[in-house]
Amino acid sequence: MTDNTTASLNGKVALVTGGARGLGLEIASQLAARGAYVVIGAREKAKAEAVVSNLHALGLEASAIKLDVTSDEDRQQAYAAIDKAHGKLDILINNAAVLLDSPNGGTPAPRQPSRALPSVLRETFEANFFAPIFLTQLLLPLIERAEAGRIVNVSSIRGSLTHLSDPTSPVYPIRALAYDTSKAALNAFTILIAEELRSTPIKINAIHPGWLRTDMGGAEANMGVEEGARATINYATLDETGPTGGFFFLDERLPW
Ligand SMILES: NC(=O)c1ccc[n+]([C@@H]2O[C@H](COP(=O)([O-])OP(=O)(O)OC[C@H]3O[C@@H](n4cnc5c(N)ncnc54)[C@H](OP(=O)(O)O)[C@@H]3O)[C@@H](O)[C@H]2O)c1
């Protein structure tokens, strides 16, 4: 992987959705430790404020916003708050997501695709697909005002149609219709918007962070959030030679 992990992020403003726990918390902490001003978005503002207090205690720069990514009102308020305080956004991490087919990390999903619940499909697509699109669309003017905007869509290898359809893939047995298709759709959004923005300095990539020990990934996972976040941050801090419109796990390009 190209090593962008040491350059200072002083002067950069980053928004991390779902930034108060799990992978999002670690991404936010590492960005702040590198010198970025990090806006922590969380459904419950108090949770984001607690993270901000901890970062301030370390002498790092951060602020909290209430951001349920599925709420149009919250998204508008996030735009207004970042515009007022900073006038630009250098880094957007679309991290927030739900896994409702198989809560508590239990996989495969208990219901087969033929019996998947409409509510699970709709709620999953609201959070994992529509929300990152609408948030990206809304914040794009602020990202265009940054010198070299970077957007990372935190996806999953389970959104790879190649892996989903390959019985030899290690993720083949882990099947959940709503989650897997929401990440496949997010990947398609990544391809299409990256193409639209190709002539601009903005880069947008989808990443699989790894199987992580979080509430979603469960205790059996083989990677910690520290490693998962480092990979994400690398794609959030690509220099101008870095890729756009790709799907990656660490240094590896994943098949769609
Ligand atoms: N863990 C893994 O093994 C793994 C593997 C591949 C990809 N991923 C991806 O990595 C990302 C982070 O996952 P994680 O493991 O950290 O999951 P997690 O522990 O379940 O945390 C999910 C985060 O998303 C937030 N969230 C959910 N719905 C939201 C909404 N409507 N508005 C705002 N925030 C919302 C949660 O906030 P609350 O505190 O408000 O609930 C929480 O911060 C996700 O995109 C996930 O799909 C994870």
The ligand as an SDF file (V2000), in Angstrom:
LIG
                    3D

 48 52  0  0  0  0  0  0  0  0999 V2000
  -16.7840   -4.9910   11.4380 N   0  0  0  0  0  0  0  0  0  0  0  0
  -16.5110   -5.6210   10.3090 C   0  0  0  0  0  0  0  0  0  0  0  0
  -16.0170   -6.7640   10.3180 O   0  0  0  0  0  0  0  0  0  0  0  0
  -16.7530   -4.9480    8.9870 C   0  0  0  0  0  0  0  0  0  0  0  0
  -16.3910   -5.6280    7.8150 C   0  0  0  0  0  0  0  0  0  0  0  0
  -16.5950   -5.0170    6.5800 C   0  0  0  0  0  0  0  0  0  0  0  0
  -17.1350   -3.7400    6.5450 C   0  0  0  0  0  0  0  0  0  0  0  0
  -17.4930   -3.1010    7.6980 N   0  0  0  0  0  0  0  0  0  0  0  0
  -18.0600   -1.7580    7.5930 C   0  0  0  0  0  0  0  0  0  0  0  0
  -17.3360   -0.8910    8.4430 O   0  0  0  0  0  0  0  0  0  0  0  0
  -18.1820    0.1830    8.8820 C   0  0  0  0  0  0  0  0  0  0  0  0
  -18.1300    0.3000   10.3910 C   0  0  0  0  0  0  0  0  0  0  0  0
  -18.5760   -0.9260   10.9420 O   0  0  0  0  0  0  0  0  0  0  0  0
  -18.3620   -1.3010   12.4760 P   0  0  0  0  0  0  0  0  0  0  0  0
  -17.7970   -2.6550   12.4900 O   0  0  0  0  0  0  0  0  0  0  0  0
  -17.6960   -0.2000   13.2030 O   0  0  0  0  0  0  0  0  0  0  0  0
  -19.9030   -1.3940   12.9270 O   0  0  0  0  0  0  0  0  0  0  0  0
  -20.6000   -1.1120   14.3290 P   0  0  0  0  0  0  0  0  0  0  0  0
  -19.6640   -1.4450   15.4050 O   0  0  0  0  0  0  0  0  0  0  0  0
  -21.9060   -1.7900   14.2550 O   0  0  0  0  0  0  0  0  0  0  0  0
  -20.8220    0.4660   14.2640 O   0  0  0  0  0  0  0  0  0  0  0  0
  -21.7100    0.9930   13.3300 C   0  0  0  0  0  0  0  0  0  0  0  0
  -21.6280    2.5000   13.3780 C   0  0  0  0  0  0  0  0  0  0  0  0
  -22.5650    3.0190   12.4300 O   0  0  0  0  0  0  0  0  0  0  0  0
  -23.3880    3.9340   13.1150 C   0  0  0  0  0  0  0  0  0  0  0  0
  -24.7120    4.0330   12.5160 N   0  0  0  0  0  0  0  0  0  0  0  0
  -25.5610    3.0490   12.1680 C   0  0  0  0  0  0  0  0  0  0  0  0
  -26.6740    3.5740   11.6380 N   0  0  0  0  0  0  0  0  0  0  0  0
  -26.5140    4.9160   11.6420 C   0  0  0  0  0  0  0  0  0  0  0  0
  -27.3070    6.0090   11.2380 C   0  0  0  0  0  0  0  0  0  0  0  0
  -28.5390    5.8430   10.7140 N   0  0  0  0  0  0  0  0  0  0  0  0
  -26.8150    7.2630   11.3790 N   0  0  0  0  0  0  0  0  0  0  0  0
  -25.5940    7.4440   11.9060 C   0  0  0  0  0  0  0  0  0  0  0  0
  -24.7980    6.4580   12.3450 N   0  0  0  0  0  0  0  0  0  0  0  0
  -25.2650    5.2060   12.2080 C   0  0  0  0  0  0  0  0  0  0  0  0
  -23.4290    3.4580   14.5480 C   0  0  0  0  0  0  0  0  0  0  0  0
  -23.8390    4.5030   15.3830 O   0  0  0  0  0  0  0  0  0  0  0  0
  -24.7220    4.2860   16.7430 P   0  0  0  0  0  0  0  0  0  0  0  0
  -23.7140    4.2940   17.8580 O   0  0  0  0  0  0  0  0  0  0  0  0
  -25.6320    5.4590   16.7600 O   0  0  0  0  0  0  0  0  0  0  0  0
  -25.4590    2.9780   16.6100 O   0  0  0  0  0  0  0  0  0  0  0  0
  -21.9800    3.0620   14.7430 C   0  0  0  0  0  0  0  0  0  0  0  0
  -21.1930    4.2010   14.9920 O   0  0  0  0  0  0  0  0  0  0  0  0
  -19.5680   -0.1430    8.3190 C   0  0  0  0  0  0  0  0  0  0  0  0
  -19.7510    0.5510    7.1050 O   0  0  0  0  0  0  0  0  0  0  0  0
  -19.4870   -1.6420    8.0530 C   0  0  0  0  0  0  0  0  0  0  0  0
  -20.4140   -2.0610    7.0810 O   0  0  0  0  0  0  0  0  0  0  0  0
  -17.3170   -3.6770    8.9100 C   0  0  0  0  0  0  0  0  0  0  0  0
  1  2  1  0
  2  3  2  0
  2  4  1  0
  4  5  1  0
  4 48  2  0
  5  6  2  0
  6  7  1  0
  7  8  2  0
  8  9  1  0
  8 48  1  0
  9 10  1  0
  9 46  1  0
 10 11  1  0
 11 12  1  0
 11 44  1  0
 12 13  1  0
 13 14  1  0
 14 15  2  0
 14 16  1  0
 14 17  1  0
 17 18  1  0
 18 19  2  0
 18 20  1  0
 18 21  1  0
 21 22  1  0
 22 23  1  0
 23 24  1  0
 23 42  1  0
 24 25  1  0
 25 26  1  0
 25 36  1  0
 26 27  1  0
 26 35  1  0
 27 28  2  0
 28 29  1  0
 29 30  1  0
 29 35  2  0
 30 31  1  0
 30 32  2  0
 32 33  1  0
 33 34  2  0
 34 35  1  0
 36 37  1  0
 36 42  1  0
 37 38  1  0
 38 39  2  0
 38 40  1  0
 38 41  1  0
 42 43  1  0
 44 45  1  0
 44 46  1  0
 46 47  1  0
M  CHG  2   8   1  16  -1
M  END
$$$$
